[in-house]
Amino acid sequence: METLSTDDRTIPAVGSLQDLRQGANRRTEIRMASRSGPATLCVAARPPIQVQVRDVSRSGLGLTTPCPLLVGSNVVVVCGGLTINGVVRHCRERVSGEYSAGLFITRIVNTSAGKEI
């Protein structure tokens, strides 16, 4: 067995490791935690609901919602001066009874400027 030496000890070399991460852990984009206030989520044929934006990336949003969202649904999130169109990629119930949802962003409009970002 091959070994590696450090200043004060010798440890066995591991070699290449298989990537055992699944799904969400293999993201290609950096996610940043969100400090935004509550946002409003609109889904066709349902009244708007208040959601919390957990995190954001270049192409997605992580939301906490009080009710489940149907995967594949087109949604609109209004947060601050932005209107964000997206598609629900996943929705899972959390231990707290809330739901954790991930959206793929299809369009962002700066509402105050009337321009697409």
Backbone bond lengths (Angstrom), bond angles and torsions (degrees), N, CA, C in turn:
res aa  C-N    CA-C-N  psi(-1)  N-CA   C-N-CA  omega(-1)  CA-C   N-CA-C  phi
1 M - - - 1.450 - - 1.521 109.15 -
2 E 1.296 115.49 136.82 1.458 122.06 179.17 1.523 108.97 -76.67
3 T 1.341 117.75 145.99 1.457 121.09 178.69 1.523 110.50 -128.56
4 L 1.309 115.00 158.50 1.454 122.56 175.30 1.513 107.65 -116.27
5 S 1.332 117.41 142.94 1.457 120.75 179.30 1.517 110.18 -110.21
6 T 1.327 115.17 136.90 1.459 121.65 171.60 1.512 106.07 -110.86
7 D 1.301 117.83 -174.96 1.461 120.44 -177.68 1.523 112.77 -59.92
8 D 1.311 117.78 -36.82 1.459 119.99 -173.51 1.526 115.66 -124.50
9 R 1.328 118.21 2.48 1.463 118.21 179.33 1.521 111.26 -158.39
10 T 1.330 115.63 167.23 1.457 122.62 177.97 1.524 107.64 -118.23
11 I 1.345 116.61 133.09 1.465 120.86 -179.62 1.523 108.78 -126.80
12 P 1.336 117.47 150.60 1.467 119.49 178.58 1.527 111.09 -67.80
13 A 1.327 117.01 143.00 1.470 121.34 176.17 1.520 108.47 -76.24
14 V 1.306 116.97 140.02 1.454 121.43 -176.01 1.519 111.71 -91.99
15 G 1.304 118.63 -33.50 1.457 120.91 -174.70 1.515 109.59 83.16
16 S 1.332 116.80 -166.17 1.462 118.92 -179.22 1.524 109.83 -76.52
17 L 1.331 115.30 142.92 1.457 121.66 -178.75 1.516 109.67 -108.76
18 Q 1.306 115.56 143.61 1.460 120.89 176.84 1.519 108.66 -75.46
19 D 1.340 116.77 138.35 1.459 121.91 178.45 1.528 108.69 -78.13
20 L 1.339 116.99 108.09 1.458 121.76 -177.02 1.519 112.69 -98.39
21 R 1.341 116.80 2.98 1.457 119.10 178.56 1.518 109.40 -65.62
22 Q 1.330 115.90 149.17 1.460 120.29 -178.59 1.519 110.36 -125.44
23 G 1.316 116.22 150.14 1.457 124.28 171.02 1.505 115.26 45.21
24 A 1.335 115.97 -107.71 1.453 122.57 -171.37 1.525 112.71 -62.72
25 N 1.317 119.06 -22.42 1.454 120.97 -177.68 1.521 113.21 -81.04
26 R 1.314 118.27 -4.09 1.464 121.26 179.73 1.524 110.99 -107.99
27 R 1.307 117.02 35.20 1.458 120.94 -178.07 1.521 110.66 -64.63
28 T 1.325 114.94 146.35 1.460 119.92 177.94 1.523 111.40 -97.45
29 E 1.322 116.82 -10.43 1.457 121.40 -179.68 1.518 110.50 -118.41
30 I 1.307 115.61 151.09 1.460 121.42 178.43 1.522 108.83 -76.03
31 R 1.334 116.03 135.63 1.459 121.27 173.82 1.515 108.09 -101.25
32 M 1.324 115.93 142.08 1.457 120.80 177.54 1.520 108.32 -121.93
33 A 1.335 116.02 135.06 1.461 120.26 177.97 1.522 109.26 -62.35
34 S 1.309 115.71 147.35 1.462 121.01 -178.00 1.521 110.17 -104.62
35 R 1.310 115.35 140.88 1.462 120.94 175.13 1.522 110.55 -113.31
36 S 1.315 116.66 17.22 1.466 119.68 -178.31 1.522 110.05 -72.06
37 G 1.304 115.12 159.25 1.453 120.98 175.67 1.513 109.61 -75.43
38 P 1.315 116.00 -168.49 1.455 119.05 178.67 1.526 111.56 -61.53
39 A 1.303 115.48 150.33 1.456 122.04 177.49 1.521 107.35 -121.97
40 T 1.321 115.78 164.54 1.461 121.21 178.23 1.516 108.85 -110.25
41 L 1.329 115.86 130.08 1.455 121.16 179.60 1.521 108.87 -111.58
42 C 1.322 116.12 130.84 1.462 121.63 179.32 1.522 109.34 -117.38
43 V 1.327 115.61 128.16 1.461 122.67 175.15 1.525 105.97 -124.35
44 A 1.314 116.97 140.77 1.463 121.01 -178.44 1.522 111.18 -51.55
45 A 1.327 116.04 138.51 1.468 125.00 174.90 1.530 113.63 65.37
46 R 1.339 117.91 17.39 1.465 121.14 174.97 1.517 108.45 -132.09
47 P 1.316 117.26 149.25 1.465 117.87 175.40 1.528 109.81 -67.50
48 P 1.333 118.19 152.27 1.469 120.88 178.50 1.530 110.74 -60.89
49 I 1.323 116.41 147.57 1.464 121.03 177.76 1.522 109.90 -126.55
50 Q 1.322 115.36 153.07 1.460 120.97 176.46 1.525 108.49 -84.56
51 V 1.327 116.38 131.96 1.460 122.58 178.82 1.523 108.60 -130.34
52 Q 1.309 116.24 166.42 1.460 122.12 175.25 1.524 108.26 -115.96
53 V 1.324 116.88 129.32 1.467 121.08 176.36 1.529 106.73 -82.60
54 R 1.346 116.98 114.69 1.464 123.00 -179.17 1.509 112.21 -80.80
55 D 1.341 115.18 -48.18 1.460 120.05 -177.23 1.517 110.01 -153.50
56 V 1.326 114.39 162.33 1.464 120.76 -179.48 1.516 109.70 -136.18
57 S 1.322 115.86 151.02 1.462 122.12 171.20 1.522 105.97 -137.22
58 R 1.288 116.88 -178.75 1.459 121.01 -178.53 1.537 112.17 -59.61
59 S 1.324 117.02 -33.98 1.464 119.45 -176.18 1.525 114.48 -121.75
60 G 1.335 118.07 9.29 1.458 117.55 -177.04 1.510 115.30 -153.61
61 L 1.326 114.67 166.12 1.458 123.51 176.39 1.516 108.83 -129.78
62 G 1.321 116.29 141.47 1.457 121.68 170.14 1.516 107.78 -105.65
63 L 1.317 117.98 126.68 1.459 122.38 -176.64 1.517 111.44 -122.19
64 T 1.330 115.64 152.54 1.454 122.41 167.33 1.523 105.51 -112.29
65 T 1.340 116.58 124.50 1.466 121.40 -176.27 1.528 110.05 -124.75
66 P 1.335 116.79 154.28 1.464 119.36 178.19 1.532 113.38 -80.36
67 C 1.330 117.19 -12.47 1.465 120.57 -178.67 1.530 109.68 -140.40
68 P 1.330 117.61 158.66 1.464 119.64 -177.69 1.522 112.21 -69.92
69 L 1.345 115.21 153.20 1.464 122.66 176.06 1.521 107.79 -117.31
70 L 1.301 116.28 141.56 1.458 121.64 -179.71 1.528 109.62 -76.80
71 V 1.323 116.79 123.63 1.464 121.54 178.62 1.526 108.91 -60.05
72 G 1.329 115.99 133.15 1.454 121.83 -178.12 1.520 113.68 96.34
73 S 1.341 117.02 -9.92 1.465 120.77 179.96 1.522 111.03 -69.20
74 N 1.330 115.94 141.51 1.461 121.47 170.74 1.518 107.47 -84.23
75 V 1.330 116.66 131.15 1.459 121.23 -177.40 1.520 109.90 -132.26
76 V 1.331 115.23 163.53 1.456 122.64 174.47 1.523 106.65 -127.48
77 V 1.337 116.50 129.29 1.457 121.94 177.11 1.525 107.07 -115.11
78 V 1.328 115.99 126.61 1.462 121.47 176.59 1.519 106.75 -108.24
79 C 1.331 115.32 117.62 1.463 121.17 -175.57 1.525 108.16 -139.35
80 G 1.318 116.44 114.05 1.458 119.68 -177.41 1.513 109.05 62.22
81 G 1.318 117.04 -129.08 1.456 121.63 179.07 1.511 113.51 -95.20
82 L 1.338 117.91 16.14 1.461 121.11 -177.86 1.525 111.89 -113.67
83 T 1.304 114.91 142.53 1.463 121.74 170.43 1.526 106.05 -115.65
84 I 1.337 115.87 118.63 1.462 122.05 -173.62 1.516 109.49 -114.82
85 N 1.320 116.38 119.71 1.466 121.61 174.91 1.524 107.31 -93.50
86 G 1.332 116.36 141.36 1.451 119.09 179.95 1.519 112.53 -159.82
87 V 1.320 113.97 177.80 1.467 122.51 178.76 1.528 107.24 -124.24
88 V 1.329 116.59 133.60 1.465 121.26 179.44 1.527 108.86 -70.88
89 R 1.335 116.79 121.63 1.475 122.39 179.58 1.519 112.21 -94.95
90 H 1.341 116.51 -35.84 1.468 119.77 177.75 1.521 108.56 -155.86
91 C 1.324 115.93 157.86 1.455 122.07 176.13 1.523 107.61 -153.11
92 R 1.331 115.79 120.81 1.470 120.65 -177.26 1.527 110.20 -130.59
93 E 1.320 115.71 142.20 1.464 119.45 177.20 1.527 109.36 -74.87
94 R 1.318 115.64 139.16 1.458 121.87 177.02 1.524 109.03 -98.93
95 V 1.308 116.73 166.48 1.460 121.71 180.00 1.524 110.87 -60.19
96 S 1.319 117.25 -31.96 1.464 122.36 -177.88 1.529 113.19 -71.41
97 G 1.347 117.29 -9.01 1.461 120.67 -177.25 1.515 112.49 95.20
98 E 1.332 117.00 -11.31 1.459 121.02 174.68 1.522 108.22 -83.66
99 Y 1.328 116.02 177.07 1.456 121.01 -179.56 1.523 110.00 -121.79
100 S 1.315 115.45 143.56 1.455 123.13 176.18 1.520 107.29 -105.69
101 A 1.342 116.14 119.44 1.462 120.45 -176.97 1.518 110.06 -123.49
102 G 1.321 115.43 148.49 1.458 121.39 175.94 1.516 109.24 -119.69
103 L 1.336 116.21 133.67 1.458 121.32 -179.96 1.522 110.38 -116.08
104 F 1.308 116.27 141.48 1.459 122.61 169.30 1.525 105.90 -93.62
105 I 1.328 117.37 123.31 1.459 121.65 -177.57 1.520 110.09 -79.34
106 T 1.338 115.54 128.77 1.465 120.23 177.30 1.529 112.02 -106.44
107 R 1.341 116.75 -23.83 1.468 119.83 -178.12 1.520 109.55 -164.33
108 I 1.336 116.28 141.92 1.461 121.78 175.40 1.522 107.68 -129.35
109 V 1.333 115.62 130.22 1.468 120.98 178.08 1.518 108.80 -122.35
110 N 1.333 115.79 128.92 1.453 121.01 172.94 1.521 105.81 -79.63
111 T 1.331 116.69 103.89 1.452 122.13 -172.53 1.522 112.31 -61.76
112 S 1.331 117.46 -40.85 1.457 119.56 -176.94 1.535 111.70 -68.15
113 A 1.336 117.95 -33.91 1.451 120.90 179.91 1.535 112.06 -93.32
114 G 1.327 116.68 -14.53 1.453 120.67 -179.18 1.514 113.49 68.25
115 K 1.349 116.39 27.45 1.458 120.51 -177.59 1.516 111.04 -122.64
116 E 1.323 115.23 143.12 1.460 120.67 174.99 1.528 108.28 -76.90
117 I 1.318 114.52 140.02 1.466 120.18 179.37 1.513 109.22 -96.52
